[in-house]
């Protein structure tokens, strides 16, 4: 059995001002996305510049925070939101939904596309390789907060969390950070090293995240006030992740089909084009 490090969630206590590790993890995630985005923007013929990268990260950061908090309150804790709508601003306590955050990011991307006249999928394809390290940072923040722990286990990886009772549990936050964060980052970074059909990288992100999240839900403890949605195994996380996998597969299929049609049309045009006289 592993020992939970029991890190103080408050990184810096300045009296009335308390800086939490959870918030710092979000800042770290945004900083990494900005740095990686600028690295890619400097590549030849990237079609991006530093100003665009900065604006994209800013718009997505605002959309992510608002969407993630709103999504959590709507999907997982609606009764608390209904009881006191101001609870939506208590971000330092945790309670952020990836699926709600993804919707918020899409809103930010749409605003960015309108400002810079870029195609939606060209922007999301550029963005998705930058996102997993932010996911890793967020899951690390969950672990430091001692929240979203896993189910009871006798595995050597089990930990006793301060708020999880006396029995060891899966550190599911770390599982998510590794798979949804580091592994997904490696897959997308390598995949996007070569030119891919428009929307293919976005589809791969949906497939990768949705598959990893669905799998880890078998180790993660369902929210106490929700429990299992159905069949004594289906959780809210699974219910929200399955459509992501389906949408991602459909998007990748469409992307490669569209690219094939364009290649075929170009070849036909080249064959039928009359030589100049």
N, C-alpha and C positions, 0 to 999 in steps of 0.2 A: 504494500500500500504506500502511495506517495503522501507527502506532507504538504498540506496547503500552506503557502507562504504567509497568508494573513497580512497582506499589505494594507496600510492605512489608505482608504479611498481618497483622503485629502492630501494632496501633494504638498501644498503650501498653505499654512494657516496665518493669515494676516489680520487677525481679530475679526472685524465684521466681514472681511473678504476672505473667502475660502476657495482655493483653486483645486479642483478635483482632477484626479488622474483620468477619469472618464472623459472630461472635456478636453484634456491635453491629448488624449488618444485621437480624438476627432481632428484637432489641429494638426497632429502629426500626419494623419491620413491625408488631409487636404494639402499639406506641404509636400508630401511624397508625390501626390498626383500632379501638382504644379511642376515639380522638378522633372518628373518623367515626361510630362507634356512638353516642357521646354526642350528637353533632350531630343524628342522626336521632331519638334518643330525645326530644329537646326539641321535635320537631315536634308539632303538634296531633293528638291522638288516636292517638299512635304505639303506645300500649299497652306502652311500655318505660320504665324508669327507670335512673338511673345505677348503682344497685347491681346490677341484672340485667345491664347491659352489662359491668360489671367482672367479674362472676362468669363470664359467657359467655366473655370473652376469656381469662380465667385457665384455665378448664377446657379450652378449645380449644388454648391454648398448651402446656399439659402434654401433651395428647393428640397435638398436632402433633410436638413434639420426640421423644417416645417412639416414636410411630408412624413418623415419617420415618426415624429411625435404624434401627429394627427392619426397616422395609420395605426400606431400602437393603441391609442385611446379608442379608436373605432373598432378595430379587429379584436383586441384583447382585453380592454378595460373600459368598455363603454359606460358601465354603471357609475364609475368614478367620474368620468367626464360629465355625465348627466347630472350628477350630484353637485359638482362644482366645476364649471367650464374653465376656471382659472388654473386648474390642475394641469392643463395642457402646457403651461409655461415652466413646470417644475422639471426641466430637462436634466438637472444635475442628479436627480434621483434615479436616472436610468429610464427604461421604458421607451425604447425606440424600435420601430418595426422596419426591417429591411424592405419589405414589400411596399409599405407606405412611402419609405424614402425613395424607392425606385420610381414611383409615380411622381414624386416631387422633383426628382432629377429630370424626368422626361419633360415636365413643364418648364424647367430651367433651360433645357436644350432647345425646346420650341422657341422660347424667347430669344435665345442666342442665334438660332437659325434665321429668325426674322430680322435681327439686327444686322447680321453679316451676310445674309442671302446665301446661306449654305444649305445643302440638302440634309434632311434630318438623319438619314442613315450614314452619310459621310461623317457626320459629327459623332454619332453614337459609336461607329466603328473606331474612330479615333479615341473615344473616351473609355470604352470598356477595358482595354488593357491597363488603364490607370487606376481602375476602381478596386481590384482585389486587395491591394496593400492597405487601402482604407478600411476594407472589411476586416482584414487581419487586425488592424489597430483597434477597431470598434470591439471585436471579440476579446481582445486583450483587456480592454476597459471593463467588459462584462466580468471577466475573470477576477480582476482586481476588486471590483465591487462585490464579488462573492454572490453573483446573481446568475440566473439561467443555468444552474447546474443540472447535471444529468440524473439518470435513474440510479437506484441503489444497485451496487455491483460487488462481487467478490474478486473482480479483476485486480491484478497488481497495479493498474493505473488508477484505481479508486482513490478518492480523497474525502476527508471529512470537512465539509464546508461549515463555517460558523452559523449560517442560517439554514442549513440543510438537514439538521437533525444529527443523531449520534452515529448513523451508519455511513460507510463510505459510498461515494457516488462517482459516476463518470464525470470527468472534467470536460463536459461537452462543449464548453466555450472554446477550449483549446482545439478540440477536434474540428470545430467550425473554422477557427482561425487558420489552422493548417490547410484544410481542404478548400474552403471557400476563399481563403486569402492567398496563401503561398502557392499551393498547387495550381489553383485557377490562374493566378498571375503568370506562372511559368508557362502554362498551356497557351494562354492568350498572347503573351509576349513573343513566344516562338512562332505561333501561328501567323501573327501579323507582321513578322519580319519580311514576308514575301507579299506581293500584291494579291489580294483576294477579291472575289466579287463583292460589290457593294451589299451590305447588310449581313454578310456571312459571319463576320466577327461578332456582330451584335447577337446573331442567333446562337453562336457558340457560347457566348457568355450566359445567355438564358438557359441553355441546356446544361452547361457546367454547374452554374450556381443551383439551379433547380434540382439537379440530380444529387449533388452533394448535400444540400439542405434536407431533401426528402430522406436520404439515407441516415443522416445524423439524428433525425427526429426519433429514430428507434432507440437512441441512447439518451436523448434529452428528456428531462421531466416535463410533462405537459403542464401548462399553467394551471394552478390549483383551482381557480374559479371557472375554468373551461373544461379541464379534464380531456378525455377522449371524445372527439366529435361523433364517431361511429365505430362499430365493429370491435370495440375495446383495443384499438391500435391506431386509428386514424386521428391525427392531431390537426390543429389549425395550421401549423407550419406546413404539413404535408398538403393540406387542402389548398394553400396559397402557392405552393411550389410546383405542384403537378401541372397546372396550366402554363407555367413558365417553360417547362420542358417541351410541352406540346407546341407552344408558340415558337420556341427556339428552333425546333426541328422543321416546322413549317417555314420559318424565315430563311433557314439555311437552304432548304429545298428550293424555295422561290429564287434565292440569290443565284444559285448555280444554274437553275433552269433559265433564268433571265440572261445570265452571262453566256450560256450555250446558244440561246437564240440570237444574241447580238453577234457572236462569232460566226454563226451560220449565215446571218444576213450579210455580214461583211464579206465572207467568202463568196457568196452568191453575187454580190455587187461587183466584186473584183473579176469574176468569171465573165459576167455579162457586159462589163464596161468595154466599149469599143476603143481601139487604139486611135490615137490622133492621126489625122491625114496630113 
